[in-house]
């Protein structure tokens, strides 16, 4: 039996973590938004100076 996207989410904890995050989830989200962690990804989305 293959799992659909909905079934997968319910197996992993559902959307509860998005709609009602625990204190630990909120702390983790703050770390994931930290500029040092985002810089490499943000750089990928900036226009390159060589493409002008």
C-alpha positions in Angstrom: 0.0 0.0 0.0 1.5 3.3 -1.0 1.1 6.4 1.2 -0.4 9.6 -0.2 1.0 13.0 0.8 -1.8 13.3 3.3 -1.2 9.9 4.8 2.5 10.6 5.0 1.9 13.8 7.0 -0.4 12.1 9.5 2.3 9.4 10.0 5.0 12.1 10.8 2.8 14.2 13.1 0.4 15.9 10.7 0.1 19.6 10.2 -0.1 20.1 14.0 3.5 21.2 14.1 2.8 23.9 11.5 -0.5 25.2 13.0 0.3 24.7 16.7 4.1 24.3 17.1 5.6 23.2 20.3 8.2 25.3 22.1 10.9 23.1 20.7 9.6 23.6 17.1 9.5 27.3 17.6 13.1 27.4 18.8 14.2 25.2 15.9 12.4 27.5 13.4 14.3 30.5 14.8 17.6 28.7 14.3 16.7 27.8 10.7 16.0 31.5 9.9 19.5 32.5 11.2 21.3 34.7 8.7 24.5 32.6 8.9 22.5 29.5 7.8 20.6 31.2 5.1 23.4 33.1 3.5 24.6 30.3 1.2 21.1 29.6 0.0 20.3 33.4 -0.4 23.5 33.7 -2.5 22.2 31.1 -5.0 19.1 33.3 -5.6 20.9 36.6 -6.1 21.6 37.7 -9.7 25.1 37.0 -10.7 27.2 40.0 -11.7 28.5 38.0 -14.7 25.0 37.6 -16.2 24.5 41.4 -16.9 
